[in-house]
C-alpha cells in the first residue's frame, strides 16, 4: 500500500519565501515594481547552466508577490512561487526581474503548498 503513494516532493505545487533584499528604492517604488511584474502576462527569462542557456516564462512561475516591510531601502518581500514539474520559481531571479541589482541578502522558504 505505501509503495503506491506519491512522494511528498511530487505533490508540492508552490513554495513561499521571505526574501530580504537591498532594493536601493523606497516603499512606493518597490510596490510599483511588484505591481508592474504582476501585471505582465509573460516575462521571457533565461539563465545559464552547465549545459547552456535555459529559456522560459518567469511570470508563469510567480503566483504572488507582496511587500512585508521596507526600511532604508532594505526590504523584505513575500513570494509565492511555482514549484512543480512545469518549473520552479527562484527568488533571486524574481528579485532581479523586479529590477533589484543586488542579490538577496537572505532567502528563507517559509511554506510548502501541496495538492
N, C-alpha and C positions, 0 to 999 in steps of 0.2 A: 504494500500500500504506500509506504513512504517513498519508494523509488519513483513513483509516477507524479509526485508533487513537484511543480516548477520551483526552481531555485528562487530565493528571495531577490537576488540581483536581477533576475529576468523579469520580476514583477515591478521593479522600480520604474516610475514614469517621469518623476520630477525630483529635483534636489533644490532645496532652498539654502541660500548663503547669506552671510553677513560679511560685507566687504568694506574694509577701511582703505580709503584712497585719498591722497593729496591731490585735490582737483585743480587747485590754483584759481578756483572760482567761488563765488558766493552762492547762497542758498537758491536765489532766483535763477541763476544761470544753470545750476545743477538740475533744478526742477525742469527748466526748459529743455535741457539736453535729454532728460528722461522722457519727457512728453514727445519730443521730436523722434527719438528712436522708436517709441511705442506706436507712433502714428504711421510709420512707414509699413508698406505691405511686404516689402522684400529688402534684404540687405546682403548683397553679394559680398562674400568674405573669403579669405584664404589664409592658410598658414602652411609652414613648411615642415616636412618630416624627413626622415632618412630617405624615404622613397620618392621625395619630391613634393611639389605643391599639392595641397588638397583644397578644392573649391567647393563652397556650399552657401546656403542661405542662412546667415546667422540669425536673422529675425525670426525664422521658424523655430529656433531653439530657445527663444526668450518668451516665457509665458507672461511674466510680470516683473516690473522693477519699481522700487519705491525708495524714497529718501527717509532714512531713520533719524539722522542727526547731521548737522554741519556746523563746525566751529573753526573759524580762521582757515577756511579752505580745506580743512581735514574733515572729510565727510564719511559717514557710514551709510552704505546702500544696502537695501534688501534686494535679493534677486531670486526669482523662481525660474529655474532653467530646465529645459527638457533633458531627460537622461534615459534614453531607451534605444532600441535597435535602429531607429531612424537618425539618431545623432545625440551628441552630448554637448550642452552649452558649457562654455568655460568662462568663469567670472573675469579672468584677466582680459579675455578677448572682448567681453561686453564692456568693460571699463574703457578699453581702447576705442571701441566703437562709439562710446559716449563722448569721446574727444579728450580724454584724460591721458596725457603723455606718459605719466609715471606709472609703473606697475603698482598694483595694490600693495599697501603695507602689510595687510593681513587678509586672509580669506578663511572663513570658518563655515563649514557646512553645518547647518542648524537643523535640517529636517530632510527626511526622505519620504516621498509620497508614492505609495504603491497602488496597484489597480483598485 
